[in-house]
Amino acid sequence: MPTNTMKVIRLHEFGGPEVLRYDEAPIPEPKPGEVLVRVHAVGVNPPDWYVREGMPNVPPAMRPPLSLPAVPGTDVSGVVAAVAADVDADVDGLSVGDEVFGLLRFPGLEGSAYAEYVAAPASDLARKPAHIDHVHAAGAPMAGLTAWQFLIELGHDHPSPFQAAQHRPMALNAETTVLVNGAAGGVGHFALQLAKWKGARVIAVASGGHESFLRELGADQFIDYTKSRPEEVAHDVDLVLDTVGGPGSSRFLRTLKRGGALYPVFVAEYDPEETAKLGVTTSGTQVRSNGPQLAELGRLLDAGTLRVAIDSTFPLADARRAHERAARGHIQGKIVLTVA
């Protein structure tokens, strides 16, 4: 293969997993403020299949422009192969040969991570934790930052497209009970661990096959939603993080004590009369790329305080199979593409 080209997954049309085409494309040149990363692994996330489908469920007014051909993907782990002239190793902390990981250009849809090389904003990257491999590092950025920005620190002042008020995470401590719905998934398993790190008591909601996994991560109580209704089992909860969302999300309002809050990761609608009657609030935000926060997560990953669970891995060329795996659901942790 010529040295100026690379293997890449591209979309030439929108549709199901079958539209993910294994192509050859030019290796990108890093623009000002960017570095070129030789990709070793790519995390697979819901926005990847939203882009693949053409985002049909997003209102047109909120839909970012999507032009074809497009390279999906935002989560990478790899090695810096080149740096733009204005990237200062002393200021940006990145040099050729450094191992890095990052969430690229999100909430934009131009991460272009499903490739052997990607040009990445230096500000979106952090040093890869030394004690985990590229596969685990690639599984961390979007899911980890989503949990961090919902539960620990928002870390930016951009307005949310989903609500007028800025999201302000509730302070978590030993007096706090947190319920995580969808606790075995990417965001959920990070949220459980971050809440435990802050000392909270955590109730994990997932299907029964995930119980031992979630107990190992520190869950104090487990609810198998296939056998019990969480709203009938859990009570006096301070905070619900619902990583599933959808029409059923409002049932979790009834698990909250007065003054409690529900944070939906995916957009959901709630009856303002019901929330007022219950004395609870709802709040959400949209995850954004953030290198410094990722560095904080990296330190916790390096120390073993957090861990990344890997559901499955697929070679880059088999991105279609990775998306088919995602569509089957009941994911434990993260799906990751490996790049030879």
C-alpha positions as CSV (number, residue, x, y, z in Angstrom):
1,M,0.0,0.0,0.0
2,P,1.4,3.4,-0.9
3,T,2.6,5.3,2.2
4,N,0.3,8.3,1.5
5,T,-2.9,6.2,1.8
6,M,-4.6,4.3,4.5
7,K,-7.4,1.8,5.1
8,V,-10.6,3.4,6.3
9,I,-14.3,2.7,6.9
10,R,-16.5,5.0,4.8
11,L,-20.2,5.7,4.2
12,H,-21.1,6.3,0.6
13,E,-24.8,6.1,1.5
14,F,-26.9,6.0,4.7
15,G,-28.4,2.7,5.9
16,G,-27.8,-0.4,7.9
17,P,-24.5,-2.0,8.9
18,E,-24.0,-3.2,5.3
19,V,-23.2,0.4,4.1
20,L,-20.0,0.5,6.1
21,R,-17.4,0.1,3.3
22,Y,-13.7,-0.8,3.8
23,D,-12.0,1.7,1.6
24,E,-8.6,3.3,0.9
25,A,-8.2,7.0,1.4
26,P,-5.4,9.6,1.6
27,I,-3.7,9.9,5.0
28,P,-4.9,13.3,6.4
29,E,-2.5,16.2,7.0
30,P,-2.8,17.8,10.5
31,K,-4.1,21.3,10.4
32,P,-3.1,24.1,12.9
33,G,-3.7,22.8,16.4
34,E,-3.8,19.2,15.4
35,V,-1.7,16.1,15.6
36,L,-1.8,13.0,13.3
37,V,-2.5,9.9,15.3
38,R,-1.6,6.4,14.1
39,V,-4.8,4.6,15.3
40,H,-4.5,1.4,17.3
41,A,-8.1,1.0,18.4
42,V,-11.4,2.8,18.0
43,G,-14.3,2.8,20.4
44,V,-17.8,2.2,19.0
45,N,-20.6,4.5,20.2
46,P,-24.3,5.2,19.5
47,P,-23.5,8.3,17.4
48,D,-21.6,6.1,15.0
49,W,-24.8,4.3,14.0
50,Y,-26.9,7.5,14.1
51,V,-24.5,8.9,11.5
52,R,-24.5,5.6,9.5
53,E,-28.3,5.9,9.4
54,G,-28.3,9.6,8.4
55,M,-29.7,10.6,11.8
56,P,-33.4,10.0,10.8
57,N,-34.6,10.4,14.4
58,V,-33.0,13.8,15.0
59,P,-35.2,16.8,14.2
60,P,-33.9,18.5,11.1
61,A,-33.3,21.8,12.9
62,M,-30.9,20.0,15.3
63,R,-29.3,17.7,12.8
64,P,-25.7,18.6,12.0
65,P,-24.8,18.6,8.2
66,L,-23.8,15.2,7.0
67,S,-21.9,15.0,3.7
68,L,-20.9,11.8,1.9
69,P,-18.5,10.0,1.7
70,A,-18.1,10.1,5.5
71,V,-15.9,8.4,8.0
72,P,-17.7,7.7,11.3
73,G,-16.2,7.4,14.8
74,T,-15.0,9.7,17.6
75,D,-13.1,7.5,20.1
76,V,-9.5,6.7,19.4
77,S,-6.3,5.4,21.1
78,G,-3.1,5.4,19.3
79,V,0.4,7.0,18.8
80,V,1.2,10.5,17.7
81,A,2.8,10.3,14.2
82,A,3.1,14.0,13.4
83,V,2.3,17.4,14.8
84,A,1.3,20.6,13.2
85,A,3.9,23.4,13.4
86,D,1.9,25.4,16.0
87,V,1.5,22.4,18.4
88,D,4.0,23.1,21.2
89,A,5.2,20.0,23.2
90,D,5.7,22.2,26.3
91,V,2.2,23.8,26.1
92,D,0.1,21.0,24.5
93,G,2.1,18.2,26.1
94,L,2.2,16.1,22.9
95,S,5.1,15.0,20.8
96,V,5.7,12.4,18.1
97,G,5.7,8.9,19.7
98,D,3.4,9.8,22.5
99,E,0.6,7.3,23.2
100,V,-2.7,9.2,23.4
101,F,-6.5,8.7,23.6
102,G,-9.4,11.0,22.9
103,L,-12.9,11.9,22.0
104,L,-12.6,13.8,18.7
105,R,-14.6,16.9,17.7
106,F,-17.7,15.9,19.6
107,P,-20.6,16.9,19.5
108,G,-19.6,17.5,15.9
109,L,-19.7,14.5,13.6
110,E,-16.3,14.8,11.9
111,G,-14.2,12.7,14.2
112,S,-13.3,10.3,11.3
113,A,-11.9,7.8,13.7
114,Y,-12.7,4.6,11.8
115,A,-9.3,4.7,10.0
116,E,-5.6,3.8,10.3
117,Y,-4.7,7.5,10.8
118,V,-6.7,10.5,12.1
119,A,-6.0,14.2,12.4
120,A,-7.1,15.1,15.9
121,P,-7.3,18.4,17.7
122,A,-4.5,18.4,20.4
123,S,-7.0,19.8,22.9
124,D,-9.2,16.7,22.5
125,L,-6.4,14.3,23.5
126,A,-4.8,13.1,26.7
127,R,-1.9,10.8,27.4
128,K,-3.0,7.2,27.3
129,P,-3.0,5.6,30.7
130,A,0.3,3.6,30.9
131,H,-1.3,0.6,32.7
132,I,-4.0,-0.2,30.1
133,D,-3.7,-1.2,26.5
134,H,-5.1,0.7,23.4
135,V,-8.2,-1.4,23.3
136,H,-9.3,-0.5,26.8
137,A,-8.2,3.1,26.3
138,A,-10.3,3.4,23.1
139,G,-13.4,2.3,25.1
140,A,-13.1,5.1,27.6
141,P,-13.4,8.6,26.0
142,M,-17.1,9.1,25.1
143,A,-18.6,6.8,27.7
144,G,-16.2,8.0,30.4
145,L,-16.6,11.7,29.6
146,T,-20.4,11.4,29.5
147,A,-20.5,9.9,33.0
148,W,-18.0,12.5,34.2
149,Q,-19.9,15.5,32.8
150,F,-23.3,14.3,34.0
151,L,-22.1,13.3,37.5
152,I,-18.8,15.0,38.4
153,E,-18.1,18.2,36.5
154,L,-19.7,19.7,33.4
155,G,-16.4,21.4,32.5
156,H,-17.8,23.8,29.8
157,D,-20.2,26.7,29.5
158,H,-21.8,25.8,26.2
159,P,-25.6,25.9,26.2
160,S,-27.4,22.6,26.0
161,P,-29.6,22.0,23.0
162,F,-32.0,20.1,25.2
163,Q,-32.8,22.5,28.0
164,A,-32.5,26.2,28.9
165,A,-30.7,25.9,32.2
166,Q,-27.1,24.7,32.4
167,H,-26.7,21.2,33.8
168,R,-25.2,21.3,37.3
169,P,-24.1,17.9,38.7
170,M,-25.4,17.0,42.2
171,A,-22.6,16.6,44.8
172,L,-22.1,13.0,45.6
173,N,-21.0,11.6,48.9
174,A,-21.6,8.8,51.4
175,E,-25.1,10.2,52.2
176,T,-26.2,9.9,48.5
177,T,-28.0,7.0,46.8
178,V,-27.6,6.9,43.1
179,L,-29.6,4.6,40.8
180,V,-28.0,3.8,37.4
181,N,-30.4,2.4,34.7
182,G,-28.5,0.5,32.0
183,A,-25.6,0.1,34.4
184,A,-23.8,-2.6,32.4
185,G,-23.4,-0.5,29.2
186,G,-20.7,1.9,28.3
187,V,-21.8,5.0,30.2
188,G,-23.6,3.0,32.9
189,H,-20.5,1.0,34.0
190,F,-18.4,4.2,34.2
191,A,-21.2,6.0,36.1
192,L,-21.5,3.2,38.7
193,Q,-17.7,3.4,39.3
194,L,-17.5,7.2,39.5
195,A,-20.4,7.3,42.0
196,K,-18.7,4.7,44.1
197,W,-15.5,6.7,43.9
198,K,-17.3,9.6,45.4
199,G,-18.6,7.4,48.2
200,A,-22.2,7.1,47.1
201,R,-24.5,4.0,47.5
202,V,-25.3,2.7,44.1
203,I,-28.3,0.7,42.8
204,A,-27.6,-0.9,39.4
205,V,-30.5,-1.7,37.0
206,A,-29.8,-4.2,34.2
207,S,-30.8,-7.6,33.0
208,G,-29.9,-10.6,35.3
209,G,-26.9,-11.8,33.3
210,H,-25.0,-8.7,34.3
211,E,-25.4,-9.0,38.1
212,S,-22.0,-10.5,39.0
213,F,-20.2,-8.0,36.7
214,L,-22.0,-5.1,38.3
215,R,-21.4,-6.4,41.8
216,E,-17.7,-6.6,41.0
217,L,-17.7,-3.0,40.0
218,G,-19.2,-2.1,43.4
219,A,-23.0,-2.0,43.0
220,D,-24.6,-2.1,46.5
221,Q,-27.9,-3.3,45.2
222,F,-28.9,-4.9,41.9
223,I,-32.3,-4.9,40.2
224,D,-33.0,-7.3,37.3
225,Y,-35.5,-5.3,35.3
226,T,-36.7,-8.4,33.5
227,K,-38.0,-9.7,36.9
228,S,-38.9,-6.6,38.9
229,R,-40.1,-3.1,38.1
230,P,-37.3,-0.8,39.4
231,E,-39.9,1.9,40.4
232,E,-41.6,-0.7,42.7
233,V,-38.3,-1.8,44.3
234,A,-36.2,1.4,44.7
235,H,-37.3,4.2,46.9
236,D,-35.8,7.4,48.5
237,V,-33.2,7.7,45.8
238,D,-31.3,11.0,45.5
239,L,-30.2,10.7,41.9
240,V,-31.1,8.6,38.9
241,L,-28.8,8.5,35.9
242,D,-30.9,6.9,33.1
243,T,-28.6,5.8,30.3
244,V,-31.5,4.2,28.4
245,G,-34.1,7.0,28.2
246,G,-37.1,6.9,26.0
247,P,-40.8,6.8,26.9
248,G,-40.2,4.6,30.0
249,S,-37.8,7.0,31.7
250,S,-40.5,8.9,33.6
251,R,-41.2,5.8,35.7
252,F,-37.9,6.5,37.5
253,L,-39.3,9.8,38.9
254,R,-41.2,7.7,41.4
255,T,-38.0,6.2,42.9
256,L,-36.8,9.7,43.9
257,K,-37.1,11.3,47.3
258,R,-38.3,15.0,47.3
259,G,-35.4,17.2,46.2
260,G,-34.0,14.3,44.1
261,A,-33.0,14.5,40.4
262,L,-33.2,12.4,37.3
263,Y,-30.5,12.8,34.6
264,P,-31.4,11.3,31.2
265,V,-28.4,10.6,29.0
266,F,-30.8,10.3,26.0
267,V,-33.5,12.8,25.4
268,A,-36.8,11.9,27.2
269,E,-39.9,13.9,28.0
270,Y,-41.3,14.4,31.5
271,D,-44.6,15.8,32.6
272,P,-43.8,19.1,34.4
273,E,-46.9,18.7,36.6
274,E,-45.7,15.3,37.8
275,T,-42.2,16.5,38.6
276,A,-43.6,19.5,40.5
277,K,-46.0,17.3,42.4
278,L,-43.2,14.9,43.3
279,G,-40.8,17.8,44.2
280,V,-38.0,16.5,41.9
281,T,-36.1,17.8,38.9
282,T,-34.7,16.6,35.6
283,S,-31.5,17.7,33.9
284,G,-29.4,16.7,31.0
285,T,-26.5,17.8,28.9
286,Q,-24.6,16.9,25.8
287,V,-21.1,15.4,26.2
288,R,-18.3,17.5,24.7
289,S,-14.6,16.7,23.9
290,N,-12.4,17.7,26.8
291,G,-8.7,16.7,27.0
292,P,-8.1,17.9,30.6
293,Q,-11.1,15.9,31.9
294,L,-10.0,12.9,29.9
295,A,-6.6,13.2,31.6
296,E,-8.4,13.1,35.0
297,L,-10.2,9.9,33.9
298,G,-6.8,8.6,32.7
299,R,-5.3,9.0,36.1
300,L,-8.2,7.0,37.7
301,L,-7.8,4.3,35.0
302,D,-4.0,4.2,35.6
303,A,-4.6,3.8,39.4
304,G,-7.1,1.0,38.8
305,T,-9.9,3.1,40.5
306,L,-11.8,2.8,37.2
307,R,-11.7,0.0,34.7
308,V,-13.0,-0.3,31.2
309,A,-15.0,-3.4,30.4
310,I,-14.7,-4.7,26.9
311,D,-17.8,-6.5,25.5
312,S,-16.2,-7.5,22.2
313,T,-13.5,-6.5,19.7
314,F,-13.6,-6.6,15.9
315,P,-10.9,-5.7,13.3
316,L,-11.5,-2.4,11.5
317,A,-12.4,-4.2,8.3
318,D,-15.2,-5.9,10.2
319,A,-16.9,-2.7,11.4
320,R,-20.2,-4.0,10.0
321,R,-20.1,-6.9,12.4
322,A,-19.4,-4.5,15.3
323,H,-22.5,-2.5,14.4
324,E,-24.5,-5.7,14.1
325,R,-23.3,-6.7,17.6
326,A,-24.4,-3.3,18.9
327,A,-27.8,-3.7,17.4
328,R,-28.4,-6.9,19.4
329,G,-28.1,-5.0,22.6
330,H,-27.4,-6.3,26.2
331,I,-23.8,-4.9,25.8
332,Q,-21.5,-5.3,28.8
333,G,-19.0,-2.4,28.6
334,K,-17.7,-1.3,25.2
335,I,-17.3,-2.6,21.7
336,V,-14.0,-1.7,20.1
337,L,-12.4,-1.9,16.7
338,T,-8.8,-2.9,16.5
339,V,-6.5,-1.5,13.8
340,A,-3.5,-3.6,12.8
